[in-house]
Amino acid sequence: MVYCAISGVRFPCLPSVYNTKSQSSFNGDPLCRKGLSFFSKKDPFSLKMLAGKSSYDSDSPNLAVTTSTATTTTTPTPEKVLVPPDGNASEDPLVPHDVECLTMEDNQIVEDKEKQETSTPLSESIIIGKTEAKSRSIPPPGSGQRIYEIDPSLTGFRQHLDYRYSQYKRIREEIDKYEGGLEVFSRGYEKLGFIRSETGITYREWAPGAKWAALIGDFNNWNPNADVMTQNEFGVWEVFLPNNADGSPPIPHGSRVKIRMDTPSGIKDSIPAWIKFSVQAPGEIPYNGIYYDPPEEEKYIFKHPQPKRPESLRIYEAHVGMSSTEPLINTYANFRDDVLPRIKKLGYNAVQIMAIQEHSYYASFGYHVTNYFAPCSRCGTPDDLKSLIDRAHELGLLVLMDIVHSHASNNTLDGLNMFDGTDNHYFHSGSRGHHWMWDSRLFNYGSWEVLRFLLSNARWWLDEYKFDGFRFDGVTSMMYTHHGLQMTFTGNYNEYFGYATDIDAVVYLMVVNDMIHGLFPDAVSIGEDVSGMPTFCIPVQDGGVGFDYRLHMAIADKWIELLQKKDEDWRMGDIVHTLTNRRWLEKCVSYAESHDQALVGDKTIAFWLMDKDMYDFMALDRPSTPLVDRGIALHKMIRLITMGLGGEGYLNFMGNEFGHPEWIDFPRGDQRLPTGKIIPGNNNSFDKCRRRFDLGDAEYLRYHGMQEFDRAMQHLEEIYGFMTSEHQYISRKNEGDRVIVFERGNLVFVFNFHWTNSYSDYRVGCLKPGKYKIVLDSDDPLFGGFKRLDKDAEYFSSEGWYDDRPRSFLVYAPSRTAVVYALVEDELEPAERLILISTKPFSI
């Protein structure tokens, strides 16, 4: 059993086995459901108030403020703009355009300066190691018109796109006007949740639906009458706890805490929405919020600067909990010490970590988040996670977080669902607030406070933990009210810019990308979108959604489709089209398979290729089988051509680099459905919830050759940078020969997918004249090949057009092989380095 320790207290890290659904539906007072707005006070005797909206003075206890009626003006909606009539694109502004400045007498303001929270202004320089972080700012919105120059086809949808951009500009302007700017607005964690000051602790929670609230926990013996909270007229509950007589904090570090509320759905105890840590205690099902504020001497201090963003991304997708070779939940510390060096050795330059945000149901793979600001406690403490990230930076690895802002767990005990007893607190009410396939809740991106919560959440992980960027999960589900379900996207632009588009969600994505790129210029933003939304990876200032990369999800689906066909039915043109089918100026991260294909119920590429032969015929001291030989050959070819043609980035899920032989099956018990049907579990076994890295390291197994090929492939890209080379030309996709030839940079890639035919003196076109040498050969014995090529051979180009190329050279192309040729110019060192890397055994 894995434990995490806090000041000598050990909490077992057990997966939760329940998933509580919503208990009721309550819409509450419609005035309470509108966006709540909090402002920074600029003058001690004046406070800008929003007519019909709510606010609180961030530096003062509860204020009694009377608002006068202000005239609200709305932005006129263009005629025939394709926005849903149900208010999908927020017909009413989140914040009114006209406000009144109210002057109050001194005795109307209850102000205790000793309670004011302190924070480091962003404009100050912060020293991390030898790197000085300068002040950052978020540029104002641009014109949003360049998208029509990039893609003239968009002009037919100008009304929709201009309306979308006007909504984005309105949000930005109102954040600037009423919140002091996006930089301030995205630091909601400095005003909500637990705020430590010199004199005590302030706890604030936005719960407008609650009728009564109290802070309870170990610190007051769970007495609901000890620390009753007061609610201002804006739905914010607050309590201040002064320090103890000896100056110690009123809530000890590591104490369990919850908020008890009297809600329209009854009395309930909830984990604070902005909690920074939560754990499941031994023998208990619900989680408990943990007040996490270790003494200064125990806090982890980052020692290493964050690496600069590389030109091309080579991402190793990983799950900390299942990263052990043993059947158990692994820890941040073990991942730091054992797995990070492996990732570096393999040649990847980024690690994308799944399941970081706390999720009470382990088998959800981290996608049913319950506590958004808390790292998963099963794997250790927040400081353990910081140590992991710092070590990755020391190794020169970017650390990307798989962040889930597309939906939330429907768990009412541990998460945000029905938090204040109402159905539409953070989420849409009714059916629109429920994802019928994922059985989860859907955020209302048109709510002011949901914007604050999610923007602050993204900022928190970048600021506090030094993550280097995000992979946003489920973006397709966010951008459309149909969530991409039972929908086939054909590329027709009407599918992207119509009534089904959730304007509020798209605007949120634009704003969060603004915040990320403005405050963290080197941060990476990747969106998981299967629809192919135009403008997805175009900067926000130009009218785009603002992501750096789109996950090229169609590639993995294409490989699974082909693997269910005979080799004779593979079409070279079909493969090339899928790999290269991406929008101009929009970068993609390609992958042959990710964690999705590794889950139980699906199959990895290796399993599709070799099936049960993987269990009995992978040892080098016994004969192979035709199925294994074919599988190993195609496994290498599929991965290389995906990296070579698929995009400007590449992703691999941990273990798939060597063809991990088993699927992923999280520990789970039997599940009884509402219909009475029972879905059998696996007796809560961890046997299939681990990664057998030992198989890839074992030089006596064929898995080792597959791992070595993947390592050589990553180092090839590191040396030549072919994924981001401006020069790319596909000179051959011959259906009869089953051959694909293309150039990227000074490299020529030759793929022979034929199952039996090898070709001698096979002419391939090239651009530049000179001598070429082999820098990667999938048939190398080190990679489990048959050594049909001489890696020291030299190939000289000859003049004359061939395959629309001005020059060509002759090669030998064995069946089921992929060979990469490099132009040997004055400097031979890169090619020699790769040969050296490719022949050096893998070891940790």
Secondary structure, DSSP 8 states (H G I E B T S, - for coil): --EEEETTEEEE-----------------HHHHS-B--B--SBTTEEEE-TT-B--BTTSS-----------------TT----TTSTT-SS-SS-S--EEEE--GGG----GGG------TTS-EEETTEEE------------THHHH-GGGGGGHHHHHHHHHHHHHHHHHHHHHHS-HHHHT-GGGTSEEEE-SSEEEEEEE-TT-SEEEEEEGGGTT-TTTSB-EE-TTSEEEEEEE--TTS--SS-TTEEEEEEEEETTEEEEE--TT-S-EE--TT-SS-EEEE----GGGS----S------SSEEEEEEESTT-SSSSS---HHHIIIIIHHHHHHHT-SEEEEE--EE-S-GGGTT-S-SEEEEE-GGG--HHHHHHHHHHHHHTT-EEEEEE--S-EE--TTTSSTTTTS-TTSSB-SGGGGEETTTTEE-B-TTSHHHHHHHHHHHHHHHHHS---EEEETTHHHHHBTTTTTT----S-GGGTSSTTB-HHHHHHHHHHHHHHHHH-TT-EEEE--SS--TTTTS-GGGTS---SEEEEHHHHHHHHHHHTS-GGG--HHHHHHHHH---TT-EEEE-S--HHHHBTTS--HHHHHHTTHHHHS-BTTS---HHHHHHHHHHHHHHHHHHHHS-SEEEEETTGGGT-SS-B------EE-TTS-EE---TT--TTSS--HHHHH-TTBHHHHHHHHHHHHHHHHHHH-GGG-S-EEEEEEETTTTEEEEEETTEEEEEE--SS--EEEEEEEESS-SEEEEEEETTSGGGT----S-TT-EEE-EEEEETTEEEEEEEEE-TTEEEEEEEE-S--HHHHHHHHHHHS----
